[in-house]
């Protein structure tokens, strides 16, 4: 994780507490970069996250699917015969 501190100098303990805060607040997302901007007593935290993998979901023949690999022969034939409408 990359950490940027702008403004006054912070102790490592304080930086670690901001990292823990971000991990708890954004649980499930991996933080790639933390920018800490200080202005007197005010602290602004900017978190950047790693890209999350996702799978495209489509509606095919009335079903929400990511891929058609689990379709049986009849459902594959139905998918091949469907009419695609243009806008």
ABEGO torsion letter per residue (X at the ends): XBBBBBEBBBBAAAAAAAAAAAAAAABGBBBABBBBBBBEABBBBBBBBBBBBBBBBBBBGGBBBABAAABBAAAAAAAAABBBBBX
